[in-house]
Amino acid sequence: MPTNTEAENLFNAGISSLKSYFNDSSREDLLIDAVGCFDQASFLSKAGPGDQDVVFSLFHAASCFLCLSLIQYDSSIDDYLSTSPVVAAVAKPSDVADSTSEPPTQVNMEDFQRFLYRYTTHVIPTVRKDLLTREFKDMYLLSFENALTRSSGSLGLERIWYSCISVILYQELNFDEPQKIMRCIEAMKRTTEISQDQPVYPVSLDQHTSLFSQAISKVEINTAMFPKRISWILSLVEYHIQQLQTNFTESMRLYESTPDRRHYLKDAIMAIETALEWTRRIPSLARLRFELLVSRGLALRKRFAVYPWTDDDLEDSAGCLREALRSEVATKQQILDCKELLSNVLSDLVTYLSKQSDEDPEYFLRLHETWREIVGLTDPDSVTLMAKRLLGLATAAERLYYADSGKLADLVEASDSLKRSAQIAVDPTLLAEVLFARARVLAERPDHPEFMQRLAVGFAACDVVKQNPGLLTTPLYYSGCSAHANRMLGDIKENPEQQSYQSRIQQLKDTISILELLIAADIDERLAIVGSSLLSLASAYKLLYHMQMRLEERLDRCISTLNTSLDTAKSVLKSERRSHQTQLCHELIASIYDEMTHLPSQDAASRSSYNDLVIEHYRLATSYIGNYIKLTNALEERFVLHGRREDLDECVSRLVLQNGGHNNPKNEFYMSSRLVRLCRENNLHDKLIPAYKLVLGALRRMSNISYTSITRYKTLSNASASYACDSAASALANNEAAIAVELLEQGRGCFFAEQLTIQTNTGYIRTLDPALARLIDIKLAEIQKFTKDSAGVLHRSLIDPIPFEESYQLRVQGDETPSSTQLSLAVNDLERYLEKVRRLPGYRDPTEPKSFATLKSAAAHCPIVYVNISQFRCDALVLHGSPESPVIVVPLPTSWSAVSALSLTMQKVIRSQGREVRDCEPVLTRHFVRSGTSTPEQQTRSVLKQLWSTIVQPVLAALGFYKPNAPEPADPAGLPHICWCPTGPAATFLPLHAAGDYSVGPEHRATSYVVSSYTPSATSLARALEREASLNPSLLLISQPSSPPNMPLPHVNEERDAIVASMTQAGGRITVLHDEAGRVADVMELLPACSILHLACHGKQDKDDPLESAVLLHDGELKLREIISTKLLSTELVYLSACQTAAGDTNTPEESLNLAAGFLFAGYRGAVATMWSIGDKDGAYVAKSFYEHLLRLDGPPATNAALALHCAIQDLIGANPDISLIRWIPFMYFGVTR
């Protein structure tokens, strides 16, 4: 029994009152007391034991049941309704009612309410009036409903409670409360469904069971009348609904006749909504509900026409009609009419949506789904309507394609819908529009399955226009033909190998015929469009000229075609309203004169004359930045021809002034690199450094994150050359060493420098402007979705100037995709947000170039040595902590070609030993291994000797570290540290730390004088020094002895055990993920929590995309892209015991795009890596020795890592006296040092 004392006391009091009532049934007050006690006990027991709540609820319901018997007058209601004219009126046809009199149901329902009042006032004894209050009735209903939920499993009890619910609701029939009437009908139905012979099996009530049985047996309910009552109520409901429907019809009639009386429309909608509420749960009224749904849908559509501020009415209307279409009782014609109405409502909806300017992809998805539904509702036999709606669906799918990351499936759906539309369209106006749209969609992406049909579809559209020339009076069809013509020209230019010259000439002639058709249809309103067609025609003739020259046709015929092109272009200038085309026209004319300048038949005078015309017309077309490039080309050519200094000055001036004045970094780079060349060739020394700064700025912008990582990498591969080194050399020639350092920093590491934006930490921003921080987080997440370029983008050079034709024709396929456009837009949005951030107090922008003072501070612990290898001079620039001289310049007795030769020799040595990847013994490698030849020890020694004499020894001497006569320190900890920052060819495959003459004693080796480390740049080192060091080492060790299975690394187990033993002995915390445990997701989860990461596994350097470089784990690749996108706030050191993790790239020597540099960028303060593949056994030995030394040193792990690696290498050499140089020199350390 119950354990809640207070509830139990109340319950017992209720039992006592109930027993007393049974002894004296005239004492209704005892029953009322019992009801109150059970009610309170039930309320208090809700938080108590389950059985207690059930028992109290059942007794409360039983006592309410007894109360109901005292006020039960349902039989009197039966008598009233059985003789009432209400039921008789409902049973008769509605046309017998007098429309001028008050509706009979309404009159008699008022009489019914008066009857209920008289009965409860005069017939029921006065003592029971308390039981008739609204409060008590609501309590009865709630009590019976609660008891019903607690009687599950006892059908007999359920029947009792359903009957009680039926009676209490039947006795207060009120047509203002349809839900209660619906519940009354449901309860009666359920009562009749349960057999009265069902036994009553309540829960155990212990000693109170008999009392409960006595209570529920005291009352008799005439359930035999329930079917009749249901029939009466349904008749009343149906008649009431019909009256509401009549009211709706009348209100709509009044509104239609007086539209300004909008309250009639409001009354109509209110009436129909009330009627619908009545039919919600009555299956027998399904046919009536169908009519009501259609009526409401129609009324809401009309209200939208009056109040078109929101689409809510249209959405609600469509919802009603969709439900109506699910009706099982509607006739076929009714369904067809409903479909038509719904399609019209949805058409209104898409019209409304199309006028909105929402850029949310969800908006376009909604528009697209609505058009799909419209097409599905359209009668296939209505071919014209279906064709139009298929066009609408295609337009929506195309818009969704642009808004939602450029999904090809959306574009395919658009083209398929247009194909269906074109197959059934009869009207030429519609057919031409559909075909033009399909040609445009098919041309959007080369990977579209039907891309090759784009031109054929465009031709079909133009044929429809040719057959119906009146269409050309409409800009839609005129521009459609023009776009197709330009698309044809673009295809001819961009795909020269796909067809023969003869086929291309025929294609050109077809294009020319279309353009001539457009020009012949000239009317004043479209003069600008016609001018564009004339320019396209001129461009077509110019292209035809090029083909004729390629086919070596007669020169006079070729010149005739070129003259036709010129005359056509000039005709645009003769037009009275030519302002729209003037710039483009002058550009085209200039390019034609440029062709004439280089005709083989031209003499010097003619060439000079044409060159003057080229310059004249390009000067008139300078609003297009591409023309500045061509103008400067022409000016330079004239300077070469005549040697006039004013041409050179104008050329240089234009290259300087217009650089950076546009949004195209490839043009900016092209112009500034030409400026550098001109300055050098013509000894313009005062303009050289500014020119280099323009080049380096353009390089930064070309590697901006608005381009995907592949594009940025290929851009740098094609464009970086040696500008950073050469600019520094120029600054040194002017005795500006500090400027040289800044130029080196600006021109190197562009890829990761621009990637810094991705790592924007919004934590600080959130404290000042939470909303702005959220916007930035959203954009950063959006930007990180973009990783790969289309094949079309990859094959195009980013540094060529824009051809004339691309400046006004449709963009060339493959040059741009919706994905790349979205990335660019997202980056632009992010940049706007970051501009606001930069104005916040105390914010430090990580993307801002470091000042010279900051760079110099990075050398406070050890000197940073730039090894600057330029084609003009070679120097070492030493940043150091001394305030006396900010930079020590050490001229190096070598040359760019000599250092390049050393780098090439070293690469050949490495490859000859099969060491492009990690290698030692044939079966103990950490990657694929080529079979090696004999060890080219002498070549290696020669390279290291020359590095020593021409680079390292002069630097050590300048720093005072080279002391050949001084005794070698017994402890390497006494050696000074030096940080190398090699550039140009010295940045790839040249181990400066191992430089030395190994044919003589150790006094001629770098390792005897310094502990070497490396850094990609001083900026990278400064960022690492700014991060907080971790003094409590916690190591995450990933060991993969058999991943992939065909390239086992058995010594990895030895490496793992040795590191675990060292960490355990030092008291450090270590987590090991070995073999199958080394999964990508688990590693990524643990990375932020561990200060040291050790990777004993295979590595992979991606040749196309640096961010795809990875280490190979058990279930996949741990890519650099994922690592740098992780918040690594307390990471200290990474040990990359994998192959080629520090290897340079000869294509981008200034970028340090290897795994080691990537981990430093991600947040690690130091990285141990290898220049090329190492032996599995050597890797294990060095790793074991490294940690033994590291854990004995005080201070942060990264700070001591260079010394620990130095000692570990000496241990390896000591344990293997005859060890080859190639085995130990690849080990390197990057990052902070002592």
Secondary structure as GFF3:
##gff-version 3
##sequence-region A 1 1234
A	DSSP	alpha_helix	5	23	.	.	.	ID=ss1
A	DSSP	alpha_helix	28	44	.	.	.	ID=ss2
A	DSSP	three_ten_helix	45	47	.	.	.	ID=ss3
A	DSSP	alpha_helix	50	70	.	.	.	ID=ss4
A	DSSP	alpha_helix	74	83	.	.	.	ID=ss5
A	DSSP	alpha_helix	85	91	.	.	.	ID=ss6
A	DSSP	three_ten_helix	94	96	.	.	.	ID=ss7
A	DSSP	alpha_helix	104	118	.	.	.	ID=ss8
A	DSSP	pi_helix	119	123	.	.	.	ID=ss9
A	DSSP	three_ten_helix	126	132	.	.	.	ID=ss10
A	DSSP	alpha_helix	134	149	.	.	.	ID=ss11
A	DSSP	alpha_helix	155	170	.	.	.	ID=ss12
A	DSSP	alpha_helix	178	193	.	.	.	ID=ss13
A	DSSP	three_ten_helix	206	208	.	.	.	ID=ss14
A	DSSP	alpha_helix	209	217	.	.	.	ID=ss15
A	DSSP	three_ten_helix	223	225	.	.	.	ID=ss16
A	DSSP	alpha_helix	226	257	.	.	.	ID=ss17
A	DSSP	alpha_helix	262	279	.	.	.	ID=ss18
A	DSSP	three_ten_helix	283	285	.	.	.	ID=ss19
A	DSSP	alpha_helix	286	306	.	.	.	ID=ss20
A	DSSP	alpha_helix	312	325	.	.	.	ID=ss21
A	DSSP	alpha_helix	332	354	.	.	.	ID=ss22
A	DSSP	alpha_helix	361	377	.	.	.	ID=ss23
A	DSSP	alpha_helix	383	403	.	.	.	ID=ss24
A	DSSP	alpha_helix	408	424	.	.	.	ID=ss25
A	DSSP	alpha_helix	428	442	.	.	.	ID=ss26
A	DSSP	three_ten_helix	451	453	.	.	.	ID=ss27
A	DSSP	alpha_helix	454	467	.	.	.	ID=ss28
A	DSSP	three_ten_helix	469	473	.	.	.	ID=ss29
A	DSSP	alpha_helix	475	494	.	.	.	ID=ss30
A	DSSP	alpha_helix	501	520	.	.	.	ID=ss31
A	DSSP	three_ten_helix	524	526	.	.	.	ID=ss32
A	DSSP	alpha_helix	527	550	.	.	.	ID=ss33
A	DSSP	alpha_helix	555	574	.	.	.	ID=ss34
A	DSSP	alpha_helix	582	597	.	.	.	ID=ss35
A	DSSP	alpha_helix	604	619	.	.	.	ID=ss36
A	DSSP	alpha_helix	625	642	.	.	.	ID=ss37
A	DSSP	alpha_helix	645	657	.	.	.	ID=ss38
A	DSSP	alpha_helix	665	681	.	.	.	ID=ss39
A	DSSP	alpha_helix	685	702	.	.	.	ID=ss40
A	DSSP	alpha_helix	709	719	.	.	.	ID=ss41
A	DSSP	alpha_helix	723	733	.	.	.	ID=ss42
A	DSSP	alpha_helix	737	747	.	.	.	ID=ss43
A	DSSP	alpha_helix	750	755	.	.	.	ID=ss44
A	DSSP	three_ten_helix	756	759	.	.	.	ID=ss45
A	DSSP	alpha_helix	762	768	.	.	.	ID=ss46
A	DSSP	alpha_helix	770	783	.	.	.	ID=ss47
A	DSSP	alpha_helix	791	794	.	.	.	ID=ss48
A	DSSP	three_ten_helix	805	807	.	.	.	ID=ss49
A	DSSP	alpha_helix	818	838	.	.	.	ID=ss50
A	DSSP	alpha_helix	852	857	.	.	.	ID=ss51
A	DSSP	beta_strand	864	869	.	.	.	ID=ss52
A	DSSP	beta_strand	874	879	.	.	.	ID=ss53
A	DSSP	beta_strand	887	891	.	.	.	ID=ss54
A	DSSP	alpha_helix	896	912	.	.	.	ID=ss55
A	DSSP	alpha_helix	937	947	.	.	.	ID=ss56
A	DSSP	pi_helix	948	952	.	.	.	ID=ss57
A	DSSP	alpha_helix	953	959	.	.	.	ID=ss58
A	DSSP	three_ten_helix	972	974	.	.	.	ID=ss59
A	DSSP	beta_strand	977	982	.	.	.	ID=ss60
A	DSSP	three_ten_helix	984	987	.	.	.	ID=ss61
A	DSSP	three_ten_helix	992	994	.	.	.	ID=ss62
A	DSSP	three_ten_helix	1002	1004	.	.	.	ID=ss63
A	DSSP	three_ten_helix	1006	1008	.	.	.	ID=ss64
A	DSSP	beta_strand	1011	1014	.	.	.	ID=ss65
A	DSSP	alpha_helix	1018	1026	.	.	.	ID=ss66
A	DSSP	beta_strand	1034	1039	.	.	.	ID=ss67
A	DSSP	alpha_helix	1051	1066	.	.	.	ID=ss68
A	DSSP	beta_strand	1069	1074	.	.	.	ID=ss69
A	DSSP	three_ten_helix	1075	1077	.	.	.	ID=ss70
A	DSSP	alpha_helix	1080	1086	.	.	.	ID=ss71
A	DSSP	three_ten_helix	1087	1089	.	.	.	ID=ss72
A	DSSP	beta_strand	1092	1096	.	.	.	ID=ss73
A	DSSP	beta_strand	1099	1100	.	.	.	ID=ss74
A	DSSP	three_ten_helix	1106	1108	.	.	.	ID=ss75
A	DSSP	beta_strand	1110	1113	.	.	.	ID=ss76
A	DSSP	beta_strand	1116	1119	.	.	.	ID=ss77
A	DSSP	alpha_helix	1120	1124	.	.	.	ID=ss78
A	DSSP	beta_strand	1133	1137	.	.	.	ID=ss79
A	DSSP	alpha_helix	1155	1162	.	.	.	ID=ss80
A	DSSP	beta_strand	1166	1170	.	.	.	ID=ss81
A	DSSP	alpha_helix	1176	1190	.	.	.	ID=ss82
A	DSSP	alpha_helix	1197	1215	.	.	.	ID=ss83
A	DSSP	alpha_helix	1221	1224	.	.	.	ID=ss84
A	DSSP	beta_strand	1227	1231	.	.	.	ID=ss85
###
